[in-house]
Amino acid sequence: MTAEPLGIHHVTAVASNPQANVDFYLSVLGLRLVKTTVNFDAPDTYHLYYGDEVGHPGTILTFFPWPNAPRGRHGTGQTSTVSFSVPQASLGYWKDRLAKRGVEVTAAFTRMDEDVVVFTDPDGLQIELVAHTGTDERPPWERGPVPGEHAIRGLYAVTMAEEGYEATADLLTETLGFRHVAEEANRFRFDVGSGGPGARVDVICQPDAPRGMVAAGTVHHVAWRAPDGDTQVTWRQAIVEDGLNVTPVLDRQYFTSIYFREPGGVLLEIATDPPGFTVDEDPEHLGSSLKLPPWLEGERDQIEQALPPLKIPD
């Protein structure tokens, strides 16, 4: 690749109860709901996007919440952990906040000069808050329940669990433009672009772990940022030349996407930065109403009847 990759675009996971999902990510973690839409491939379920003030790429965590979905199985061939970046002095605040809201911190430790707090969301998705020595200049969502000086800045990294890491590492470095920057025991770290928060993936090698199963509480896919459609098409050709199956370019309304599985089985996406989430809503009212793409607008009545009611906290 001659174009410089830009980092993580978004992470998409599976949930069960959509109301519990909204309550947790808005009221506990203090993110903004930047888009309320549906899964374009299965419009009987919501697609909920959380992020910063306007959902800048690199801040976005999204969910397909299927009511009564079974719990997934954590294991290899999947993204096992979603990590958020928080200010270096904020972990004490977050431990207290989580405890007051009945969220158990399952681990707290130091890793590669990072202080990490680990917990799970209502469906069992593993979340990390990472306080690190590097500066994260991304502004937080200041109108949520978390004070700005402690608020989440965006995604820090994702962790991919693999039976073996070499083929995945080759794809990351030889095709997608990542570079190997660190390792610790069975964890191998790769940065892309400028590196650091929002431009990082850890690959953990777990040959004895079971194979993961995607359902509630697991990550469905990770999307990487393409600055424009031309770069996306160039990446697509490079991935095809690596012998991997890749979808055509798909219109996701707020970006275009291609999808493929890396050699270890993790579903990856390359998504364009433009046009973004303000294409059909003004910034003040992002996420406040159900938005449908033009090709589903004629089915709005049926879609709204199939979706469970959703109350957005003030």
C-alpha positions as CSV (number, residue, x, y, z in Angstrom):
1,M,0.0,0.0,0.0
2,T,1.2,3.5,-0.9
3,A,-1.5,5.3,1.1
4,E,-1.0,5.8,4.8
5,P,-3.6,3.9,6.9
6,L,-5.5,6.1,9.5
7,G,-6.3,3.7,12.3
8,I,-9.5,2.3,13.8
9,H,-12.8,3.5,12.2
10,H,-15.2,1.6,14.5
11,V,-15.9,-1.6,16.3
12,T,-19.2,-3.4,16.0
13,A,-20.4,-5.9,18.7
14,V,-23.6,-7.9,19.4
15,A,-25.9,-7.2,22.3
16,S,-29.2,-8.6,23.5
17,N,-31.4,-6.0,25.3
18,P,-31.2,-2.7,23.4
19,Q,-32.4,-0.6,26.3
20,A,-29.8,-2.1,28.7
21,N,-27.2,-1.4,26.0
22,V,-28.2,2.3,25.7
23,D,-28.4,2.8,29.4
24,F,-24.9,1.3,30.0
25,Y,-23.0,3.1,27.2
26,L,-24.7,6.5,27.7
27,S,-25.4,6.6,31.5
28,V,-22.4,4.6,32.8
29,L,-19.6,5.2,30.2
30,G,-20.8,8.6,29.2
31,L,-20.6,8.2,25.4
32,R,-23.0,9.9,23.0
33,L,-25.5,8.1,20.9
34,V,-24.7,9.5,17.5
35,K,-26.9,7.4,15.3
36,T,-30.0,5.3,15.8
37,T,-30.6,3.2,12.7
38,V,-31.1,-0.5,11.8
39,N,-28.9,-3.3,10.6
40,F,-29.1,-2.7,6.9
41,D,-28.8,-6.5,6.3
42,A,-31.4,-7.4,8.9
43,P,-33.6,-4.3,9.5
44,D,-35.7,-5.9,12.2
45,T,-32.9,-5.0,14.7
46,Y,-31.4,-1.7,15.7
47,H,-27.9,-0.6,14.8
48,L,-26.8,1.8,17.6
49,Y,-23.7,3.9,17.2
50,Y,-21.9,5.5,20.2
51,G,-19.0,7.9,20.0
52,D,-17.8,11.5,20.6
53,E,-19.8,14.7,19.8
54,V,-20.2,13.9,16.1
55,G,-19.0,10.3,16.0
56,H,-15.5,10.9,14.6
57,P,-13.8,7.8,13.2
58,G,-11.8,6.2,15.9
59,T,-14.3,7.0,18.7
60,I,-17.2,4.7,17.5
61,L,-18.5,1.6,19.1
62,T,-21.6,0.2,17.5
63,F,-24.1,-2.6,18.4
64,F,-26.5,-5.0,16.8
65,P,-28.9,-5.6,19.8
66,W,-31.0,-8.7,19.2
67,P,-33.5,-9.2,22.0
68,N,-33.0,-12.5,23.7
69,A,-29.8,-13.3,21.7
70,P,-27.8,-16.1,23.4
71,R,-24.4,-15.3,24.9
72,G,-21.4,-15.8,22.7
73,R,-18.3,-17.8,23.5
74,H,-15.0,-15.9,23.9
75,G,-12.1,-17.6,22.1
76,T,-9.8,-17.5,19.2
77,G,-10.7,-16.2,15.8
78,Q,-12.4,-13.1,17.2
79,T,-11.8,-9.7,18.6
80,S,-11.7,-10.4,22.4
81,T,-11.4,-6.9,23.9
82,V,-12.4,-3.3,23.1
83,S,-10.1,-0.7,24.8
84,F,-11.0,2.9,25.4
85,S,-8.5,5.8,26.0
86,V,-8.9,7.8,29.2
87,P,-6.7,10.5,30.8
88,Q,-3.7,9.2,32.7
89,A,-5.0,10.4,36.2
90,S,-8.6,9.2,35.7
91,L,-8.6,5.5,36.6
92,G,-9.4,6.2,40.3
93,Y,-12.4,8.2,39.2
94,W,-13.5,5.3,36.9
95,K,-13.1,2.6,39.5
96,D,-15.3,4.6,41.9
97,R,-17.8,5.4,39.2
98,L,-18.1,1.7,38.1
99,A,-18.4,0.5,41.7
100,K,-21.2,3.0,42.4
101,R,-23.1,1.7,39.4
102,G,-22.7,-2.0,40.3
103,V,-20.1,-2.7,37.6
104,E,-17.4,-5.1,38.8
105,V,-13.8,-4.4,37.9
106,T,-12.5,-7.8,37.0
107,A,-8.8,-6.8,36.7
108,A,-6.5,-3.9,37.1
109,F,-2.9,-4.0,36.1
110,T,0.0,-2.3,34.3
111,R,0.9,-3.5,30.8
112,M,3.5,-1.9,28.4
113,D,3.5,1.4,30.3
114,E,-0.3,1.4,30.4
115,D,-2.6,1.3,33.5
116,V,-5.6,-0.8,32.6
117,V,-9.0,-1.4,34.2
118,V,-11.0,-4.3,32.9
119,F,-14.8,-4.9,33.2
120,T,-17.7,-6.2,31.1
121,D,-20.8,-4.7,29.8
122,P,-24.3,-6.1,30.5
123,D,-23.8,-8.8,27.8
124,G,-20.3,-9.8,28.9
125,L,-18.3,-7.9,26.3
126,Q,-14.9,-7.3,27.7
127,I,-14.0,-3.6,28.0
128,E,-10.7,-1.9,29.0
129,L,-10.1,1.6,30.1
130,V,-6.5,2.4,29.3
131,A,-4.6,5.3,30.9
132,H,-1.3,5.8,29.1
133,T,1.7,8.0,29.0
134,G,1.1,9.4,25.5
135,T,-1.1,12.4,25.1
136,D,-4.6,11.8,23.6
137,E,-5.6,15.2,22.0
138,R,-9.1,14.0,21.0
139,P,-11.8,16.0,22.8
140,P,-14.3,14.1,24.9
141,W,-18.1,14.3,24.7
142,E,-18.6,17.0,27.3
143,R,-22.4,17.0,27.6
144,G,-22.7,13.5,29.0
145,P,-22.7,12.4,32.6
146,V,-18.9,12.0,32.9
147,P,-16.9,15.2,33.6
148,G,-14.7,16.2,30.7
149,E,-11.5,15.8,32.5
150,H,-12.2,12.1,33.1
151,A,-14.3,11.3,30.0
152,I,-13.4,8.7,27.4
153,R,-11.4,10.1,24.5
154,G,-12.1,7.4,22.0
155,L,-11.0,3.9,21.1
156,Y,-7.5,3.1,22.3
157,A,-7.0,-0.4,20.7
158,V,-8.6,-3.7,20.0
159,T,-7.3,-7.1,20.9
160,M,-7.6,-10.0,18.5
161,A,-7.3,-13.6,19.9
162,E,-5.7,-16.1,17.6
163,E,-4.7,-19.7,17.6
164,G,-1.4,-18.6,15.9
165,Y,-0.3,-15.1,15.1
166,E,2.2,-15.3,12.2
167,A,-0.3,-15.2,9.3
168,T,-2.3,-12.5,10.9
169,A,0.9,-10.5,11.5
170,D,1.9,-10.9,7.9
171,L,-1.5,-9.5,6.7
172,L,-1.3,-6.5,9.1
173,T,2.3,-5.6,8.2
174,E,2.6,-6.6,4.5
175,T,-0.9,-5.6,3.3
176,L,-2.6,-3.2,5.6
177,G,0.5,-1.1,6.5
178,F,0.9,-1.8,10.2
179,R,4.2,-2.1,12.0
180,H,5.2,-4.3,14.8
181,V,6.1,-2.0,17.8
182,A,6.2,-4.2,20.9
183,E,5.5,-7.6,22.4
184,E,5.0,-9.0,25.9
185,A,4.7,-12.7,26.5
186,N,2.0,-13.9,24.0
187,R,0.9,-10.4,23.1
188,F,2.1,-8.8,19.9
189,R,1.4,-5.1,19.3
190,F,1.0,-3.4,16.0
191,D,0.5,0.3,15.2
192,V,-0.7,2.0,12.0
193,G,-0.3,5.5,10.7
194,S,0.7,7.8,13.6
195,G,0.3,5.0,16.1
196,G,-0.9,5.2,19.7
197,P,-4.6,5.7,20.7
198,G,-7.0,4.8,18.0
199,A,-4.3,3.3,15.8
200,R,-3.3,0.1,17.6
201,V,-4.1,-3.6,17.6
202,D,-2.8,-6.3,19.9
203,V,-2.7,-9.8,18.7
204,I,-2.7,-12.5,21.4
205,C,-1.6,-16.0,20.6
206,Q,-3.7,-18.6,22.4
207,P,-3.2,-22.0,20.8
208,D,-5.0,-23.9,23.6
209,A,-8.1,-21.7,23.8
210,P,-11.4,-22.8,22.3
211,R,-12.7,-21.3,19.1
212,G,-14.9,-18.2,19.7
213,M,-18.6,-17.9,18.7
214,V,-20.0,-14.6,17.8
215,A,-23.3,-13.8,19.7
216,A,-24.3,-11.4,22.5
217,G,-21.3,-10.1,24.4
218,T,-18.8,-10.5,21.5
219,V,-17.4,-8.4,18.8
220,H,-18.8,-8.9,15.3
221,H,-16.1,-7.0,13.4
222,V,-13.5,-4.3,13.5
223,A,-13.3,-1.5,10.9
224,W,-10.2,0.3,9.8
225,R,-10.1,3.8,8.3
226,A,-9.7,4.6,4.7
227,P,-9.5,8.3,3.9
228,D,-11.6,8.0,0.7
229,G,-13.1,5.5,-1.7
230,D,-10.1,5.3,-4.0
231,T,-7.9,4.2,-1.2
232,Q,-10.5,1.7,-0.1
233,V,-10.6,0.2,-3.6
234,T,-6.8,0.0,-3.7
235,W,-6.8,-1.9,-0.4
236,R,-9.5,-4.2,-1.7
237,Q,-7.3,-5.2,-4.7
238,A,-4.3,-5.8,-2.4
239,I,-6.4,-8.1,-0.2
240,V,-7.7,-10.0,-3.2
241,E,-4.1,-10.5,-4.4
242,D,-3.4,-12.0,-0.9
243,G,-5.9,-14.7,-1.8
244,L,-8.6,-13.6,0.6
245,N,-12.3,-13.2,-0.3
246,V,-13.6,-9.6,0.0
247,T,-17.1,-8.2,-0.4
248,P,-17.9,-5.6,-3.0
249,V,-18.0,-2.0,-1.8
250,L,-21.2,-1.6,0.2
251,D,-23.0,1.6,0.9
252,R,-23.5,2.0,4.7
253,Q,-25.0,5.5,4.3
254,Y,-22.4,7.1,6.7
255,F,-19.4,5.4,5.0
256,T,-18.8,2.7,2.4
257,S,-17.4,-0.6,3.4
258,I,-15.6,-3.8,2.4
259,Y,-15.4,-6.9,4.6
260,F,-13.0,-9.8,4.7
261,R,-11.7,-12.4,7.2
262,E,-8.1,-12.3,8.1
263,P,-6.2,-15.6,8.2
264,G,-7.1,-16.3,11.8
265,G,-10.8,-15.8,11.1
266,V,-11.5,-12.4,12.6
267,L,-14.0,-10.4,10.5
268,L,-12.4,-7.1,9.4
269,E,-13.9,-4.1,7.5
270,I,-12.3,-1.1,5.8
271,A,-14.6,1.9,6.0
272,T,-14.3,5.4,4.5
273,D,-14.1,8.4,6.8
274,P,-16.7,10.4,4.7
275,P,-19.5,11.3,4.6
276,G,-20.0,10.9,8.4
277,F,-23.0,10.9,10.7
278,T,-24.1,14.5,10.0
279,V,-25.2,13.6,6.5
280,D,-28.8,13.1,7.6
281,E,-29.0,14.9,11.0
282,D,-27.6,18.1,12.3
283,P,-25.0,17.8,15.1
284,E,-27.3,18.9,17.8
285,H,-29.8,16.1,17.3
286,L,-27.6,13.2,16.4
287,G,-29.1,9.9,17.5
288,S,-32.4,11.3,18.6
289,S,-34.6,9.7,15.9
290,L,-34.7,6.5,13.9
291,K,-32.8,7.1,10.6
292,L,-33.2,4.8,7.6
293,P,-31.3,4.7,4.4
294,P,-33.3,5.7,1.3
295,W,-33.7,2.1,0.2
296,L,-35.5,1.2,3.4
297,E,-37.6,4.3,3.9
298,G,-40.5,2.8,2.1
299,E,-40.6,0.0,4.8
300,R,-40.5,2.5,7.7
301,D,-43.9,1.5,9.2
302,Q,-43.1,-2.2,9.3
303,I,-39.6,-1.6,10.6
304,E,-40.8,0.7,13.4
305,Q,-43.4,-1.9,14.4
306,A,-40.9,-4.7,14.6
307,L,-38.4,-2.7,16.8
308,P,-38.8,-2.6,20.6
309,P,-39.4,0.8,22.2
310,L,-36.2,2.6,23.1
311,K,-35.9,5.4,25.7
312,I,-32.9,7.7,25.3
313,P,-31.7,9.1,28.6
314,D,-31.6,12.9,28.7
